[in-house]
Amino acid sequence: MGIDLPAPLVPAEVTMGGNEWFPLYHRRLQKSRWWRSASDLARSRNIDLWCSAFEETPAGSLPDDDLDLADAAGFGRDVASFQALKAEIMAPWLRCSDGRWYHPALSEVVMEAWERTGDRRRKERERQAAHRERIKAQSSAHQGASEAHEGATEKSPPLGVTRDTPTPSRVTDPQVTPEGALQTDRQTGQTTVASAAPSATVLKPDPWKADAEFLTVWDGATAQMRRRAKSMAKAWTEWVKVRKTTEPAKILAGLRAYLREDPDVQRTGGPGLHVWLRDRTFEQWSTVLDPTVRWTPDQWAAALAIWRESDRWGENLGPKPGEPGCRVPPHLLLKAATI
């Protein structure tokens, strides 16, 4: 008669992708009967198994295969040595009906982390949905006000103009002559060179190129965030909107904290920068400004000069030049590399 194995301790879809740590309740561990009676070798190899199981799917489990178990426990291809100690090493583990080994204590830790992550993601979805509703309501109110204004303008003629006063036809309106073109006065016959119309507006190409604060945020985003934004122009459109109500320094601080703390960004690379700005994700990450967020290029250049001369780099300056997450503006790093 076969032994009925227990159901898996963790649902099949649970994963800890993006989490690089898990808590070690040392008092609980040291008081456990198995830890007090196990050999030093069995203890150390179990720590290796916990780390491997945390990264598996479902998290907290291991496959029932001696080759995989030996490798996860640090024996490499020496399966025979693992098998000789398997009974002691796997004593705290439980084999379940899905054909995998589960550690009960580690499974509890996994489920606690999974519930916290799910709650955080739910709150973030609710926050973004509420924000989109606010934007939608503001847009509807603005559109209604514009339509009301246009309706009032049509009903009320300008001051001094009666209903019977003819208005100039677009056909008879004088046309704008391109700058530099020759134009002739029909009455005098005199020919002159046309100048630019006073009301003509010349748009600067790529206005974001002159926005140093936007370029700092763009350079600070992950490659995936920039790629998903499709173009700098698309992200800059959202940037112009959010900076009307938020200091650029606060947005930059929020981006840095988001890249440093959010558990999903390491796994996914983050959303498109335009989406990240549109949803105002920086608001939940910018509660504390780091000391360098308002630094000018001259201050960074001075810090780079000290670093080149003495190899000193303050902890408050973040990662050193050449390390991931360095806060120094890229153009200064490039300039320093050529000196």
ABEGO torsion letter per residue (X at the ends): XBBBBBBBABBAABBABGBABBBBBAAAAAABAAAAABBAAAAAAAAAAAAAAAABOBBGBBBBBAAAAAAAAGAEABAAAAAAAAAAAAAABBBBAAGBBBBAAAAAAAAAAAAAAAAAAAAAAAAAAAAAAAAAAAAAAAAAAAAAAAAAAAABBBBGBBAABBBBBAAABBBBBBBGBBBBBAAAGBBBBBBBBAABBBBBBGAAAABAAAAAAAAABBAAAAAAAGBAAAAAAAAAAAAAABBAAAAAAAAAAAAAABAAAAAAGEBBAAAAAAAGAAAAAAABBBAAAABBAAAAAAAAAAAAAAGBBBAAAEBBBGBBGBABBAAAAAAAAAX
